[in-house]
Amino acid sequence: MAEIFIPKWQPSQGNGSQFMKNLEKHLRYEVDLEKYEAKKRELECGKENGEGGQVEGLGQLKGTIPAREYFRWHQDKQGCWGDKQFTNEFFRDNPHLKAKSFTKKTFVSGGFNEPSFA
């Protein structure tokens, strides 16, 4: 659990307003940095997902999960990544992490044995 440090102020030090201003600035910077890094990871995963496909012996790429999200969920719910329902819900809630599906459709047009009237 996180520990919160609240300093004791001496009357000669003021009321702590400068400390609170600096704390607020620091927290806002950290939140903005976290949002920026999360967006950057999403873009990187999007690139990897676009390059994916099917690999012989490994199967189809379902998606790319950034390490930070993987371990956060693993700490909260151990074994969740082995649960098919959980992964389906995860990719439903985070479509940007899901790989683009590559379906192999067979195109069939007339046969070679049909007579051609040219």
N, C-alpha and C positions, 0 to 999 in steps of 0.2 A: 504494500500500500504506500502511496506517496506521502511524504512528510511535508508539512507546510511550516515554514519558519516565519513567525511574526515577531519582529524585533521590538524590544522595549525602548521607548523614546525617553530621553532625558529632556527636561524643560528647555535646556540650552540648545537642543538640536532641532527645535521646531516641532511641528505636529506630524511629520512623516509624509507630507504631501509630495515632496520631490521623489522620495522612495516609491510612492504609489505611481507617480507619473512615469518613472523609469520602468517599473514593473509592468505597467500597462503597455508601454512601447515595446518591451521585450516580448510579451505574450502575443501582441498583434503581429510582430515580425515573425515569430515562430509559426503562428497559424497560417500566415501568408506563405511562408516558406514551405510548410507541409502541403498546402494546396497546390503550389507550383510543382513540387516534386511528384505529387500524385498524378497530376496531369501529364508530366513528362513520362512517368512510368506507363501510363495508359497509351500514350503515343508509341512508345517502344513496343509494347505488347501488340498493338495494332499492326505494326510492321511485321512482327514475327508471325502473327496470325495470317497475314496476307500471303506469306511465303510458304505456309504449311500446306500439307496435302496428305497423301497416304504413303507410308513407308512400309515396304515389305518386311513382315516380321514384327512390326511395332503397332500397326493399325493406323486409324485416322486421328488426326490432331483435333481435339475437342476445343482447346483454348489454351491461353497462356495466363498463368496466375503469378503476379509479382510476389517475390519472396516475402515482402513485408505483410501483405494480406494473407498469404499462406500460413505464416507462423502466428499471426494474430489469431486467426480462426482456430489453428491447431492448439494454441494455448487455452482458448475459451472452451472448445469442444473437441476433446481428444478423439482421434479416429474419424473425424467428420469427413475427411477427404476420401475415405473408403466407402462412404454411404452414397449410393447412386442418387437418391432423392435429394440429398443436400447439394451435390454438385450440380444437378439440374436446376435447383432453385437459385444457386449461386450465379450460374450463367444466365438465368432468366433475369435476375436483379442487376447483373453487370454485363449487358450485351456487348459492351466495348471490349471485353476480354475474351469473348467467344470467337472461335476460328470461323472463317468463312467456309461454308460447306462446299465441297467439290463433288458434285454428283456426276457419275459417268452414265450418260444417256446414250443409248445406241440409236443411230439414225438409220432407218431402213427405208429405202425407196425401191420401187419395182425390182424384180429379180432379173438375173442375167438370162434366165430361160424363157422369159416372155418375148414373144415376137415383137419386133420393132418395125413400124411402118413409116419409113422415111421417104 
